[in-house]
Amino acid sequence: MIEVRLPSSLVALFPGTARRMARPDAPTLLGLIDGLDADYPGLRDRLCAPGPTRRPYINLYVDGQPAELDDALRSGATVHILPAVAGGA
């Protein structure tokens, strides 16, 4: 199993999702996202642009390290999906 942690901003858009969830193993981050999209249609479009590529305002981390869609996943990994934060005065 893979532990997935989603931001509250994404959970709010998809009723029934949880901020933390265990998901079946997937070979890559894209495979994991495709699995999430099967349960929560439209989630992939929020995270990925055509290509597919990661949307520029989405940050992906596997076990605390920056990751990309084609990165391999191991069983027991923790995946964080985080929106970019910007701002200032």
ABEGO torsion letter per residue (X at the ends): XBBBBBBAAAAAABBGBBABBBBBBBABAAAAAAAAAAABBGAAAAABBBOBBBBAABBBBBGGBBBBAABBBBBGBBBBBBBBBBEEX
